[in-house]
Amino acid sequence: MSLGQQLHPHLPFLRRYARALTGSQSHGDAYVRATLEAIVAAPEEFPADVDPRLGLYRIFHAIWSSSHLDDEPVLTGGESAETIANARLARLTPLPRQALLLTALEGFTSEDVSYLIAQPVDDVEALVQEALEEIEAQTRAKVLIIEDEPIIAMDIETIVRDLGHDVTAIAVTREDAVREAMADRPGLVLADIQLADDSSGIDAVKDILAEFAVPVIFITAFPERLLTGERPEPTFLITKPFQRATVKAAIAQALFFDQATAPV
């Protein structure tokens, strides 16, 4: 099997990670393209002694770490969400953010993260905790949950409240979701794709976004329906069954990149 064939299944998830790390689909995809270009230009330098996914993320990190900007943007009011996110990112140490996303969102072990970001294994857990504390301190929000499975909905609600956020409602259909969003405007939406009456969480989100901008996290057993590369994709996408830490990390990151949360 060629190197390209080995790496292909991992590219949608690297793109997801890159978007979460940078807060922008265009910026994230640019780093992924640069990673692939580097691999094509020098395939002999691709790590041969590790799993292909680890090698792919290692090269991505080498490129991102050497080129991302640490200068904090000067905010004057009326900035885009991306500009505000960049300002917030400048206040969050890069290594803790990487450790958080790699463990909680991408599912790497502490040993893997140690290899990817070139830090001692013993430091990885401390970095993750540092990132959570920094991010959670910056953001508080009202959250709408769109989920038709009662046990899953209760679990998500507990996670949201444990993080210090309020839950405006738990909607089980597209109609419910839109009505609840209009009645009490949320600062974040957590949405499943398949809902109780066979309606679509994707359509519910589209209806809500047609009325106002709000960050969205999809939590679904069918991630392939959204990770197609053929249309704009959600920055935050969690696969069921999920780990509680994954949901916490995604919530923190989604609010971190949203212009509607507390001023930076």
C-alpha positions, -999 to +999 in steps of 0.1 A: +000+000+000+014+034-010+020+062+016-008+082+000-033+053+005-022+049+041-027+086+049-060+091+029-084+078+057-068+102+082-071+134+062-107+143+071-098+141+107-066+160+103-086+188+086-111+187+116-082+191+140-066+218+119-098+238+119-103+234+157-067+244+163-068+275+140-105+284+144-109+287+106-117+262+079-096+281+053-066+285+076-068+249+088-071+236+053-041+257+043-019+240+069-031+206+058-022+214+022+012+225+033+016+193+052+007+172+022+030+193-001+059+187+024+052+149+023+050+148-015+082+169-018+102+147+006+085+113+011+117+098+023+115+121+054+081+108+065+085+090+098+088+053+091+090+040+126+055+051+138+019+046+128+011+066+096-015+087+114+011+097+140+036+106+113+010+127+095+001+147+126+039+150+135+046+167+101+015+189+104+027+201+139+062+208+126+047+231+099+022+247+122+046+254+150+072+269+127+048+293+109+018+303+131+018+338+145+020+346+182+013+384+178-019+394+195-043+414+172-053+448+183-091+450+187-109+482+180-145+470+179-167+453+152-141+426+144-149+393+128-151+361+148-118+350+133-100+382+145-115+378+180-105+342+181-069+351+171-068+376+200-080+349+224-056+323+210-028+348+215-037+347+252-037+309+254-004+291+254-001+271+222+012+238+238-017+234+263-042+240+235-025+214+213-024+189+241-061+194+248-072+189+213-049+160+205-061+140+236-097+150+239-108+156+203-084+134+184-081+105+209-043+103+210-027+089+241-004+110+263+025+091+249+014+099+214+010+136+223+044+136+238+058+125+205+037+149+185+045+181+204+079+170+217+071+173+254+077+148+283+048+125+289+045+137+325+038+172+313+010+164+288-018+159+315-007+192+331-009+210+298-044+197+291-056+209+325-040+243+320-058+247+286-092+238+301-088+262+329-077+290+306-104+285+281-133+279+305-123+311+323-130+331+292-164+317+282-199+312+296-230+306+275-266+295+272-267+261+254-294+245+233-292+207+231-308+190+200-309+153+209-337+128+208-321+100+230-331+109+266-300+093+282-276+109+258-294+142+262-291+140+300-254+131+298-247+161+275-268+184+298-247+173+328-215+180+309-227+214+299-238+224+335-206+210+350-187+234+328-207+263+343-231+269+313-269+271+313-291+248+292-320+267+276-338+235+264-335+200+251-352+197+217-360+163+201-372+174+166-364+201+140-395+220+149-388+219+186-352+230+180-362+261+160-389+271+184-367+268+214-339+287+197-363+316+188-378+316+223-344+318+242-315+326+219-286+303+228-249+311+226-241+275+216-260+246+199-252+209+204-269+190+177-275+154+167-282+146+130-310+121+132-339+133+153-371+117+168-396+123+140-370+114+113-363+151+109-328+164+105-306+181+130-287+195+100-319+212+088-327+225+122-293+241+125-297+256+090-330+271+101-315+286+133-284+300+115-308+317+090-320+338+119-288+345+138-252+334+141-243+308+167-215+283+171-226+247+165-212+213+176-226+182+159-226+150+180-234+122+157-230+085+149-227+095+112-197+118+108-192+108+072-224+127+063-206+160+072-170+152+065-173+150+027-149+178+016-176+189-009-192+217+011-185+239+041-180+215+070-186+220+107-155+231+126-166+210+156-178+174+150-179+147+177-185+110+169-208+088+190-202+071+213-183+100+227-160+106+257-171+133+281-137+149+278-142+152+241-175+171+245-159+194+271-130+202+249-153+209+219-175+232+239-146+251+252-131+255+218-164+264+200-171+292+225-135+303+225-138+310+188-172+327+190-176+365+188-208+364+209-191+353+241-175+375+267-153+403+253-116+396+250 
